[in-house]
Amino acid sequence: INAIFNMPDRHYPNEAATPLPLEREIRIENLNFQYNEAPQRALADITMTIPSGSTVGLVGRSGSGKSTLADIIIGLLSQTSGTITIDGQNLSPENKENWIASIGYVGQSPFFTDGSILENVAFGLDESMVDREKLLNCCHMAALDTLIDQLPGGIDRPLGERAEKLSGGQRQRVAIARALYRSPQLLILDEATSALDQQSENTIKTTVKRLAGSLTMLIIAHRLSTVEHCDKIIWLEHGKIVMEGSPEDVLPHYRASLNEKTNNVCEAF
């Protein structure tokens, strides 16, 4: 059932694990991480808070540590030092499986079977165990109503080989519905719009805005338009937090740094 995280090679939640509740905040304090035999830390002195019900955007250039930080928050990696607490409870080896069971993950390239929307959203569950009303509600939250109405047979219509007939935006919305069906405490969108065209990206942005406030979200993005409506932006560079604050405060500075780097590269030639 590893496709719950939408990537065949990711660790997947233990179906028997009881999800940890997230009612107040995720708190990260003085977190450091260093890969084995790496000359320097991938993350250094990270301290941040993700309030329950908020939408937090994580930005930074490639190699800045965004995905590493996300993997530590998820529980796929363990920090070298520092602490992560969920509502004041330390994330530890003893409760890691429970925390992983609390998370919905949508990556850039979600995994699909040849089955129907129902089978792909309730992935790994026998059809007799699927709560169709809940599944339809998750599809509604993921803005899939129009697609379902257009399909003969609706959610029971086979999508074809690897759902290849769906557009990129439709595939990502099915992946979001899949994550929502697991009733996550935290939804992570990891570069979920980076491979989409502008129209498809806009549909995902609309979906994210619809979900805002109903659950806690962490959005990792290169496209800054994806995170413009977040409650808070955290800017990482070289494994450190450069700036944290509202999109209006952080994004102009981040854009300026990108332009400066581009200009410096052009001048070098």
Phi, psi and chi 1 to 4 in degrees:
 res  aa     phi    psi   chi1   chi2   chi3   chi4
   1 ILE       -   29.3  -49.8  176.6      -      -
   2 ASN   -67.5  -16.2   42.8    8.5      -      -
   3 ALA   -74.7   -1.4      -      -      -      -
   4 ILE   -56.7  -34.7  -68.2  172.9      -      -
   5 PHE   -92.3    6.3  -84.9  174.3      -      -
   6 ASN    65.2   15.5  -58.4  -53.9      -      -
   7 MET  -138.9  123.4  -64.6  175.1   64.3      -
   8 PRO   -59.2  -23.2  -25.0   34.6      -      -
   9 ASP  -102.3    6.3   58.7  -14.3      -      -
  10 ARG   -89.1  151.7  -65.4 -175.2   77.5   89.6
  11 HIS   -61.3  144.0 -178.9   68.9      -      -
  12 TYR  -119.4  155.8   53.7   87.0      -      -
  13 PRO   -64.3  146.1  -20.8   31.9      -      -
  14 ASN   -78.4  117.6  179.0   -8.7      -      -
  15 GLU   -60.6  -22.8  -71.0  -65.1  -59.9      -
  16 ALA   -85.8   -9.3      -      -      -      -
  17 ALA   -74.9  140.3      -      -      -      -
  18 THR   -87.6  119.8  -58.2      -      -      -
  19 PRO   -59.4  142.9  -23.2   34.1      -      -
  20 LEU   -78.2  137.5  -72.9 -178.6      -      -
  21 PRO   -75.4  151.5   26.3  -33.4      -      -
  22 LEU  -128.8   98.8  172.8   57.9      -      -
  23 GLU  -111.5  -21.2  -62.7  176.7  -10.3      -
  24 ARG  -119.0  -62.4  -60.7 -165.0  -54.4  -86.2
  25 GLU  -170.5  158.3   64.1  179.6   19.7      -
  26 ILE  -100.7  125.0  -58.4  167.5      -      -
  27 ARG  -119.1  124.9  177.0   69.3  179.3  165.2
  28 ILE  -115.0  127.2  -61.1  170.6      -      -
  29 GLU  -131.7  126.0  -67.2 -172.9  -79.8      -
  30 ASN    50.1   43.7  -56.5  -42.0      -      -
  31 LEU   -82.6  133.5 -175.9  142.7      -      -
  32 ASN  -130.5  147.8  -64.8  -82.1      -      -
  33 PHE  -146.8  135.1  178.4   80.2      -      -
  34 GLN  -137.9  124.7 -171.7  165.0   -7.1      -
  35 TYR   -67.7  151.1  -71.5  100.8      -      -
  36 ASN   -54.8  130.2  -69.2  -23.1      -      -
  37 GLU    66.5    6.7  -58.4  180.0   -0.1      -
  38 ALA   -73.5  143.3      -      -      -      -
  39 PRO   -71.0  -22.6   25.8  -34.5      -      -
  40 GLN  -145.4  168.1   58.1 -171.5   16.7      -
  41 ARG   -72.7  139.9  -69.0  174.9  -67.7  177.8
  42 ALA   -77.8  -29.0      -      -      -      -
  43 LEU  -135.1  137.5  -65.4  170.9      -      -
  44 ALA  -135.5  121.5      -      -      -      -
  45 ASP    53.7   48.8  -56.3  -42.4      -      -
  46 ILE   -83.7  121.3  -58.3  -65.8      -      -
  47 THR  -130.3  122.5  -65.6      -      -      -
  48 MET  -160.9  162.5   56.0 -178.7  -84.0      -
  49 THR  -130.6  135.8  -59.0      -      -      -
  50 ILE  -113.7  100.9  -57.3  175.2      -      -
  51 PRO   -66.7  146.3  -19.8   32.8      -      -
  52 SER   -60.2  135.1  175.4      -      -      -
  53 GLY    83.9   -1.3      -      -      -      -
  54 SER   -94.1  163.9   68.8      -      -      -
  55 THR  -116.9  116.3  -58.5      -      -      -
  56 VAL  -113.8  130.3  174.7      -      -      -
  57 GLY  -100.0  137.0      -      -      -      -
  58 LEU  -116.9  116.1 -168.7   58.1      -      -
  59 VAL  -123.7  162.0  -58.4      -      -      -
  60 GLY   156.1  157.7      -      -      -      -
  61 ARG   -67.1  166.0  -61.7 -179.1 -178.3   90.8
  62 SER   -57.2  133.8  -64.2      -      -      -
  63 GLY    87.4    5.3      -      -      -      -
  64 SER   -78.5  -15.9   61.9      -      -      -
  65 GLY   110.8    6.9      -      -      -      -
  66 LYS   -59.9  -52.1  -58.2 -171.6  -57.3  -63.4
  67 SER   -68.4  -35.1  -66.8      -      -      -
  68 THR   -62.7  -44.8  -60.4      -      -      -
  69 LEU   -62.5  -42.6  179.5   55.6      -      -
  70 ALA   -61.5  -41.9      -      -      -      -
  71 ASP   -65.0  -32.5  -78.6  -12.7      -      -
  72 ILE   -72.3  -41.9  -68.0  173.2      -      -
  73 ILE   -61.7  -40.9  -67.7  171.8      -      -
  74 ILE   -65.8  -35.9  -69.9  170.7      -      -
  75 GLY   108.4    8.6      -      -      -      -
  76 LEU   -78.6  -26.5  -57.5 -177.8      -      -
  77 LEU  -122.7  153.8  -67.1  174.8      -      -
  78 SER  -109.1  132.9  -63.4      -      -      -
  79 GLN   -62.8  152.4   65.3  -90.3   25.2      -
  80 THR   -71.7  -39.7  -54.9      -      -      -
  81 SER  -154.8  169.8   63.1      -      -      -
  82 GLY    94.9  178.1      -      -      -      -
  83 THR  -132.1  150.8   59.8      -      -      -
  84 ILE  -125.1  126.4  -60.5  177.0      -      -
  85 THR  -123.7  143.3   57.7      -      -      -
  86 ILE  -114.4  110.9  -62.9   93.0      -      -
  87 ASP    53.5   39.5  -72.3   -7.0      -      -
  88 GLY    85.2   -6.0      -      -      -      -
  89 GLN   -96.3  125.1 -179.3  178.1   -6.4      -
  90 ASN   -62.5  135.4  -82.5  -39.2      -      -
  91 LEU   -76.9  118.9 -177.5   60.2      -      -
  92 SER  -135.3  168.8   64.4      -      -      -
  93 PRO   -56.8  -28.9  -27.7   36.5      -      -
  94 GLU   -72.2  -31.4  -69.7   72.8   28.2      -
  95 ASN  -115.3   10.1   61.6   18.5      -      -
  96 LYS   -61.2  -43.1 -175.2  172.4  -70.5 -173.1
  97 GLU   -63.0  -35.6  -69.7  -69.1  -19.6      -
  98 ASN   -66.2  -38.5  -57.7   87.6      -      -
  99 TRP   -69.7  -42.7  177.7 -124.6      -      -
 100 ILE   -59.3  -35.9  -69.7  174.0      -      -
 101 ALA   -69.2  -12.1      -      -      -      -
 102 SER   -92.6   -0.6  -54.7      -      -      -
 103 ILE  -114.4  136.0  -65.3  171.1      -      -
 104 GLY  -106.3  135.0      -      -      -      -
 105 TYR  -128.2  132.1  178.0   92.5      -      -
 106 VAL  -127.9  116.7  179.9      -      -      -
 107 GLY   -99.5 -169.3      -      -      -      -
 108 GLN   -73.2  -33.6 -178.4  176.7  -21.6      -
 109 SER  -128.7   78.6  -57.5      -      -      -
 110 PRO   -61.7  151.3  -19.7   32.3      -      -
 111 PHE   -88.4  137.7  176.8   79.7      -      -
 112 PHE  -132.1  147.2  -72.9   89.3      -      -
 113 THR   -94.3 -178.8   70.8      -      -      -
 114 ASP   -84.8    3.7  -57.8  -18.0      -      -
 115 GLY   -83.0 -161.4      -      -      -      -
 116 SER   -84.1  175.7   63.0      -      -      -
 117 ILE   -59.6  -42.5  -73.0  179.5      -      -
 118 LEU   -56.9  -46.8 -178.4  145.7      -      -
 119 GLU   -67.5  -34.3  -68.5  170.3  -67.6      -
 120 ASN   -79.6  -30.2  -84.1  -75.5      -      -
 121 VAL   -77.3  -44.8  170.6      -      -      -
 122 ALA   -94.3   45.5      -      -      -      -
 123 PHE   -56.5  130.6 -169.8   89.7      -      -
 124 GLY    89.3   -8.6      -      -      -      -
 125 LEU   -98.7  142.0  -64.8  179.1      -      -
 126 ASP   -65.5  140.8 -174.0  -88.6      -      -
 127 GLU   -56.6  -31.4 -172.0  171.4  -16.5      -
 128 SER   -68.0  -17.5   62.7      -      -      -
 129 MET   -96.4   -3.8  -61.1  174.7   61.2      -
 130 VAL   -80.2  131.6  175.5      -      -      -
 131 ASP   -86.6   98.5 -177.2  -26.5      -      -
 132 ARG   -64.1  -36.7  -67.7  178.0   69.5   93.4
 133 GLU   -64.4  -44.7 -176.8  176.6   -9.5      -
 134 LYS   -64.0  -41.9  177.1 -178.4  177.0 -179.3
 135 LEU   -62.6  -42.8 -172.6  140.3      -      -
 136 LEU   -64.4  -35.6  -76.5  168.6      -      -
 137 ASN   -66.6  -39.8 -175.5   54.2      -      -
 138 CYS   -64.6  -38.7  -68.9      -      -      -
 139 CYS   -64.6  -38.8  -71.6      -      -      -
 140 HIS   -64.0  -44.5  171.8   69.5      -      -
 141 MET   -62.1  -30.8  -66.8  172.5   67.9      -
 142 ALA   -90.5   11.9      -      -      -      -
 143 ALA    58.7   46.1      -      -      -      -
 144 LEU  -103.9    7.2  -75.8  168.4      -      -
 145 ASP   -57.6  -46.0  -61.9  -40.9      -      -
 146 THR   -63.1  -44.5  -60.0      -      -      -
 147 LEU   -60.6  -46.3  172.0   62.4      -      -
 148 ILE   -62.7  -40.2  -67.9  170.8      -      -
 149 ASP   -64.1  -30.7  -70.2  -17.7      -      -
 150 GLN   -81.5  -19.3  -68.8  173.3  -16.2      -
 151 LEU   -87.4  123.1  -71.8  173.8      -      -
 152 PRO   -60.3  122.1  -20.3   31.9      -      -
 153 GLY    94.1   -6.4      -      -      -      -
 154 GLY    56.7 -128.9      -      -      -      -
 155 ILE   -69.9  -10.6   59.8  173.0      -      -
 156 ASP   -96.0   -1.0  -61.3  -58.7      -      -
 157 ARG   -78.2  122.9  171.5   80.8  172.5 -170.1
 158 PRO   -58.8  138.8  -24.5   35.1      -      -
 159 LEU   -91.1   -3.8  -61.7  176.3      -      -
 160 GLY    88.2  178.2      -      -      -      -
 161 GLU   -55.8  116.9 -174.4  174.4   -3.9      -
 162 ARG    51.4   27.8  -56.8  -85.6 -177.0 -179.3
 163 ALA    54.8   35.9      -      -      -      -
 164 GLU   -68.3  -17.9   61.5 -178.6   11.3      -
 165 LYS   -79.1  -12.8  -66.2 -178.0  179.5  178.9
 166 LEU   -79.5  149.2  -61.9 -175.2      -      -
 167 SER   -73.4  168.6   69.1      -      -      -
 168 GLY   -60.2  -42.4      -      -      -      -
 169 GLY   -65.1  -39.2      -      -      -      -
 170 GLN   -65.5  -40.6  -71.2  169.2  -24.1      -
 171 ARG   -61.5  -43.4  -68.9  168.8   63.6   89.9
 172 GLN   -67.4  -34.5  -69.2  -60.1   78.9      -
 173 ARG   -70.2  -34.9  -80.6  177.7  -80.0  155.1
 174 VAL   -63.7  -40.2  171.3      -      -      -
 175 ALA   -64.4  -38.1      -      -      -      -
 176 ILE   -65.8  -43.3  -69.6  172.5      -      -
 177 ALA   -60.1  -39.0      -      -      -      -
 178 ARG   -60.6  -45.6  175.8 -169.3  -63.1  168.4
 179 ALA   -64.2  -39.9      -      -      -      -
 180 LEU   -68.1  -31.7  -66.4  174.7      -      -
 181 TYR   -62.4  -24.9 -172.0   73.9      -      -
 182 ARG   -82.0    6.1  -58.6  -71.6  164.6  173.0
 183 SER    51.1   58.1  -57.9      -      -      -
 184 PRO   -72.2  151.0   30.3  -36.7      -      -
 185 GLN   -83.1  -29.9  -61.8  -66.6  -52.1      -
 186 LEU  -133.6  127.9  172.8   65.5      -      -
 187 LEU  -109.0  124.1  175.7   62.8      -      -
 188 ILE  -111.8  123.4  -64.2  179.4      -      -
 189 LEU  -107.4  108.1  -55.9 -178.1      -      -
 190 ASP  -104.9   97.0 -171.7   -5.6      -      -
 191 GLU    54.5   37.2  -58.4  -71.2    1.7      -
 192 ALA   -69.2  -15.6      -      -      -      -
 193 THR  -114.3    2.8   65.3      -      -      -
 194 SER   -66.7  -24.5   60.7      -      -      -
 195 ALA  -101.5   11.0      -      -      -      -
 196 LEU   -99.7  154.7  -58.0 -178.6      -      -
 197 ASP   -75.9  173.5   57.6   39.7      -      -
 198 GLN   -61.8  -42.2 -172.1   62.5   54.7      -
 199 GLN   -64.4  -43.3 -178.3  177.0   -4.9      -
 200 SER   -66.0  -38.9  -63.8      -      -      -
 201 GLU   -61.6  -40.6 -177.5 -165.7    4.0      -
 202 ASN   -61.7  -37.1  -71.8  -20.8      -      -
 203 THR   -66.5  -37.4   63.4      -      -      -
 204 ILE   -69.3  -39.6  -59.8  -58.6      -      -
 205 LYS   -60.4  -40.1  -74.8  166.8   57.8  179.3
 206 THR   -63.4  -41.0  -59.7      -      -      -
 207 THR   -62.3  -44.4  -59.7      -      -      -
 208 VAL   -62.2  -42.5  169.1      -      -      -
 209 LYS   -64.5  -33.9  -77.1 -168.3  -80.7 -173.5
 210 ARG   -66.7  -33.7  176.6 -178.0  -67.6 -172.2
 211 LEU   -82.6  -18.5  -66.1  172.4      -      -
 212 ALA   -54.6  131.0      -      -      -      -
 213 GLY    90.4  -21.1      -      -      -      -
 214 SER   -85.9  -19.6   63.0      -      -      -
 215 LEU  -158.5  171.1   75.2  168.0      -      -
 216 THR   -86.3  133.3  -49.8      -      -      -
 217 MET  -129.6  140.7  -71.7 -172.0  -77.5      -
 218 LEU  -120.7  119.1  177.2   64.0      -      -
 219 ILE  -113.9  118.4  -57.9  175.6      -      -
 220 ILE  -101.6  124.5  -56.0  166.7      -      -
 221 ALA  -150.5  145.3      -      -      -      -
 222 HIS   -90.0  -39.8  -82.4  -61.8      -      -
 223 ARG   -74.8  113.8  -70.4 -175.7  179.5  179.2
 224 LEU   -69.9  -23.9  -59.6 -172.8      -      -
 225 SER   -61.7  -24.4   56.5      -      -      -
 226 THR   -69.1  -27.2  -51.1      -      -      -
 227 VAL  -112.3    8.1  -64.6      -      -      -
 228 GLU   -63.0  -24.6  -74.1  176.4  -23.0      -
 229 HIS  -104.7   14.7  -61.7  -76.1      -      -
 230 CYS   -70.6  159.1  -70.9      -      -      -
 231 ASP   -72.4  -33.1  -61.7  -52.6      -      -
 232 LYS  -148.8  145.8  178.8  166.6   65.4  173.0
 233 ILE  -117.9  135.6  -58.5  -68.1      -      -
 234 ILE  -117.8  122.4  -63.8  171.3      -      -
 235 TRP  -104.4  118.6  170.3   12.9      -      -
 236 LEU  -106.2  140.0  -79.2 -178.1      -      -
 237 GLU  -144.5  131.9  -72.1  -63.7  -16.3      -
 238 HIS    51.8   37.3  -53.8  -63.4      -      -
 239 GLY    78.2   10.0      -      -      -      -
 240 LYS  -126.1  151.7  -63.5 -178.1  178.5 -178.7
 241 ILE   -78.1  119.6  -66.2  178.0      -      -
 242 VAL   -85.7  -41.4  176.0      -      -      -
 243 MET  -157.9  149.6 -167.7  173.3 -177.1      -
 244 GLU  -143.8  134.6  177.7  179.3  -11.6      -
 245 GLY   166.3 -161.9      -      -      -      -
 246 SER   -70.8  158.2   68.8      -      -      -
 247 PRO   -55.2  -37.2  -25.8   34.8      -      -
 248 GLU   -65.1  -31.0  -66.3   77.4   14.8      -
 249 ASP   -83.7  -42.7  -70.6  -22.3      -      -
 250 VAL   -87.8  -45.0  176.2      -      -      -
 251 LEU   -62.8  -38.5  -67.8 -176.9      -      -
 252 PRO   -59.2  -39.6  -26.3   36.8      -      -
 253 HIS   -68.3  -39.4  -67.2  -79.0      -      -
 254 TYR   -67.5  -42.8 -179.4   57.9      -      -
 255 ARG   -60.7  -41.4  -73.8 -168.6  176.1   97.5
 256 ALA   -62.4  -37.9      -      -      -      -
 257 SER   -67.3  -35.8   76.7      -      -      -
 258 LEU   -66.8  -42.7  -64.5  178.3      -      -
 259 ASN   -64.8  -39.1  -67.8  -25.0      -      -
 260 GLU   -63.8  -42.4 -179.4 -179.9   -3.9      -
 261 LYS   -64.6  -41.4 -178.5  178.9 -179.0 -178.9
 262 THR   -62.0  -43.1  -59.6      -      -      -
 263 ASN   -63.9  -38.3  -68.1  -24.9      -      -
 264 ASN   -66.0  -38.5  -70.9  -20.7      -      -
 265 VAL   -66.5  -42.6  169.7      -      -      -
 266 CYS   -61.9  -40.7  -68.8      -      -      -
 267 GLU   -66.8  -29.3  -71.8  172.8    4.5      -
 268 ALA   -66.9  -20.4      -      -      -      -
 269 PHE  -104.1      -  -71.9   92.2      -      -
